[in-house]
């Protein structure tokens, strides 16, 4: 019944057009209908889609919210920042985090044991997420660094995913 109502509403719209506009509208409508009809049935001319091949490896996205540096008073690392690396798996294949590396002048590598202690796990389920809170000592007030997450998915594929850590300089004296 909704198709009939729809048909009548189209007829009302066409009635308000002048003849030339109405003819052009009918032609476009007929062409659109012609293109849609073959996709609706199982006739020999109908369109078919081939099944999609499932992915064979995990797809990891890295998200890191900006952090603000805080003064520590340490002569070697006078600044620190706390940040969270959030990992999203989007292919439906689980992933185990082995290391997270913050690429500064001297790279800082967080091993699996630190990741598990911080997040309670180093495992990202298929289509899941894992938030890993971390802290870092800094020699500068505010930095930007690439973050490399390395691990292996449940199919044995070694993977690397990249993110960017932005540490906003602390304000004040």
N, C-alpha and C positions, 0 to 999 in steps of 0.2 A: 504494500500500500504506500510505503514511503517513496517508492519509485514513481508512482502515479502522481503524488503530490509534487515531487521534484519535476516531473515532466510538465505539469501544468504551470508551475512557477516559471519554467524556461519559456513556455509559450506566452505567458503574460509579459515577460521581459522582451521577447521578440516583437510582440504587438506594439510596444512603445517605440520601436525603432522605425526609421523610414525604410522604404522598400530596398534600397541598395544596401543599407546596413544590415537589414534582416537577411537578405540573400547571402551576404558575406558571413554573417553569424552562422547560418544554417550549414554553409559549406565547411566552416571550421569545426562546427559541432559534429557533422557527419564524418569528417576526417579523423577527429579525435576518437569517435566511437569506433571507426574502422580499425584504428590502431589498437584499441583496447580489447575488442572482441576476441581476437585470436589468443590472447593470453588467458582467457577465461575458461576454456574447455580443454578436453583431451582429444580434440580432433587432430588429424594428421598434420595440420599446419600450425598447431599451437606451440607456444614457446615453452621450452623446458630449461631448467637450470641444473647444472651439474653440481653434485654435492661438493661442499667446500672441504678441503683437506685440513684436518685439525693441525694446529701448530705443533712442532716437534721440540720447541724449547720455550722456556719461560721468557716473559717480557717484563722487565723491571723498570719502573719509573721512580726517580728519586726526587723528593720534595724536601726543601730545607727552608724554614722561615728565617728571616733575618734575625740576628742576635745582636746584643749590645755588649761592648766590652765593659768590664768593671776593673777598677784598680786592685792589685793584689799586694803591692809593696815589696814584692820579691825582686832582687836585683837582676836576675836572669830573665824571668818572665813577669814583668811588672803588670801585665794585663791578663785577664781571663775572660772566657765567654762560655756560656752554656747554650747549647743548641740541640735541636731534635732532627734526626735524619728519619724521614718517613718513607718507607718503601711500599710501592703498590705493584702487585703482580697482576697483569692484564690478559694473559694468554690461557689461564686455567691450569698452569703447571707449577707445582710447588718449587721453592727455591730456598737453599740454605746459604746464609751469609757467612763467608769465611773471614773477610777483613773489610774494614773501612779505612781508607787513606785520605787524609787531608793534606793536599800538596802545597805546603809552605816552603820557605827556603830550606828548612830541614823538615822532610815529610814526617807527619805524625800518623802512625799506623795503629788502629784499634783491632786487636786480634779477636777471634771468635769468643774467647773466654770473657773479655770485657763486654762484648756485645750482649752475650747471654746474661751477664750480671746486671747490665743496665736495662735491658728490655724484658728479661725473664725468658727469652728464647732468641734463637738466631734463625728460626724457621718462618718463612713467609708461605702461607698456604696458597694454593691456586686461587686466583681472583681475590686474594686477601691483602691485608696490609700489616705492616709492622712498624711501630714507632720506637726509635732508639734514642734516648736522651744521652747526650755526651757533653763533656766539658773539655776545654783546651786552654793551656797556658800560652800567652802570646808575648812576643818581644815588642810589638807595636800596638798602639791604640787604634784598633780598627784595621781590618784586612778583608780581602776577597781572595778566596782560594777554591780551586777545583776539588771536588770530593769524588773519589773512585770507590764504588762498592763492588767487591769481587765475591763470587760464590759459584755454587754448582746447583743445577736444577735436578729434579727427580729423574730425568732421563740421562744424567751424567754429563750434560753440557756445561762447560766452564763459561761463565758469563761475567761481563763487566758493565756497570751502569754508572753514568756520570751525573753529578749535581754540582751546585755552586753554593758555597758558604759565604755569606756576606755578614761581616761583623762591623756594626756601626760604632764609630768612636764614641767613647764616653764623654759627656759634657761636664764642664766644671774645672776647678783649679788643678 
